Amino acid sequence: MKGNLGDSAWKKPLVLPLKNSLRRVRSRIDYSERGGAPMLGVNGICIIGHGRSNAYAVTNACRAAERAIQHNIIESIRQRVCDMPPPPPV
């Protein structure tokens, strides 16, 4: 986006008011900001990261694992699965 929106002098004044919004969008879609996602089906905490993860992404993956432990995500998922109604008969 940066290359396309900032490549011409006439575009810069148009993009300037959107700078903060574009920064937030970039932050939301950047895989390194999240670090990874919990892997379901494992009886424990397992965070799967992107194959190109840098040190910042790995640090955020560790933070995601720490939050999962603090929020007792394993027991929460287990309880929700057990509380689900059975599927209808075929």
Backbone hydrogen bonds, N-H to C=O, Kabsch-Sander energy under -0.5 kcal/mol:
donor,donor_aa,acceptor,acceptor_aa,energy
5,L,1,M,-3.0
6,G,2,K,-1.7
11,K,8,S,-0.7
12,K,8,S,-1.1
14,L,11,K,-0.7
15,V,11,K,-1.9
16,L,12,K,-2.0
18,L,15,V,-1.6
19,K,16,L,-1.4
22,L,18,L,-2.8
23,R,19,K,-2.0
24,R,20,N,-2.0
25,V,21,S,-2.1
26,R,22,L,-2.4
27,S,23,R,-2.1
28,R,24,R,-2.0
29,I,25,V,-1.7
30,D,26,R,-0.8
31,Y,29,I,-0.6
33,E,30,D,-1.4
34,R,30,D,-0.7
34,R,31,Y,-0.5
35,G,31,Y,-2.2
36,G,34,R,-0.6
37,A,48,I,-1.9
39,M,46,C,-3.0
40,L,38,P,-0.6
42,V,39,M,-0.6
44,G,42,V,-2.2
46,C,44,G,-0.6
48,I,37,A,-2.9
48,I,46,C,-0.5
49,G,47,I,-0.6
53,S,50,H,-1.7
58,V,54,N,-2.3
59,T,55,A,-2.3
60,N,56,Y,-2.0
61,A,57,A,-2.0
62,C,58,V,-2.2
63,R,59,T,-1.9
64,A,60,N,-2.1
65,A,61,A,-2.2
66,E,62,C,-2.3
67,R,63,R,-2.4
68,A,64,A,-2.2
69,I,65,A,-2.0
70,Q,66,E,-2.6
71,H,67,R,-2.4
72,N,69,I,-1.3
73,I,68,A,-2.4
76,S,72,N,-1.9
77,I,73,I,-2.6
78,R,74,I,-2.5
79,Q,75,E,-2.6
80,R,76,S,-2.0
81,V,77,I,-2.4
82,C,78,R,-2.2
83,D,79,Q,-1.7
84,M,80,R,-0.5
84,M,81,V,-0.9
